[in-house]
Amino acid sequence: MQEVLSLSSFAKVNIGLQVRNRRPDGYHTIHTVFQEISLHDTLTLKKQSHGWSFTSNVDWVPTDESNLCVKAFLVLQKAHPQIHGVSIHLEKSIPAGAGLGGGSSNAAAVLKGLNTLYNLSLEDKELKAIGVALGADVPFFFQGGTQIGDGVGEELAQSPRVIHGTYLVVVPSIHISTGWAYKEVKKHLENKTEHINFALCLRERNLSLKIFKNDFERIVIPAYPKIGKIKLQLLNAGASFAGLSGSGSAVYGIFDEETVARRAESVFPSHRTFIAHPTNQ
């Protein structure tokens, strides 16, 4: 019986993001394309006789029950008491608070890992139902790849195509509050009636990504001009498309050639940068 398991926990970017209606529970409905990319954390799970322990290679990740990895363990253990205990070690590479889904990905990886370690035989549908209570992006990471996201992000459908290319992700030292971003974006979009169906766009033979706009850019770029500058620099450096992921602060460019993407990386010496590819490319 397996006692130790190591898992890659991948990041995501949003290829376009529409903010639609505010729900009674305070969340907003969205329409987006999630693309999983090869930038990843590594989680090592080890069975233990009872309880949990958590360690990480970075000191900014919480190590108490507010940690999403720990929350994932506690929620699954409550539903399946045959889970005795686990030690979790997280090697963190995905920046926090950048719109790359690192915490949600970690939670999904813990749920998947515990399902394997303890032979629970839970299907993705069951894991997603548990995951959405931990975070709206968590369900996406059970299958990853390229998916259309609706609802709060938990209503998922496989995309008819992968968004191929080499992704250059640029992460400035800016913290953007998700709560602030949603509050502000609704002020700017109250009269917006145009809703583009990204799934239909992805079926077009001659796809242009220019139609995949992120509504958050309308309020984030004026408030944080550096974000707009990074996007323009990516396009000037040869990206066929550039955009904000989630509400930021990560900005990414999609390049047709990896050599061009790596050359473009030198344009951003003062920012954290990552070269990545779609996990399903």
Buried (B, 14 or more C-beta within 10 A) or exposed (E): EEEEBEBEBBBBBBBBBBBBEEEEEEBBBBBBBBBBBBBBBBBBBBBEEEEBEBEBEEEEBEBEEEBBBBBBBEBBBEEBEEBEBBBBBBBBBBBEBBBBBBBBBBBBBBBBBBBBBBEBEBEBEBBBEBBBEBBBBBBBBBBBBBBBBBBBBBBBEEBEEBBEBBBBBBBBEBEBEEEEBBEBBBEBBEEBEEEEEBBEBBEEEEEEBEEBBBBBBBBBBEBBEBBBEBBEBBBEBBBBBBBBBBBBBBBBBBBEEBEBBBBBBEBBEEBEBBBBBBBBB
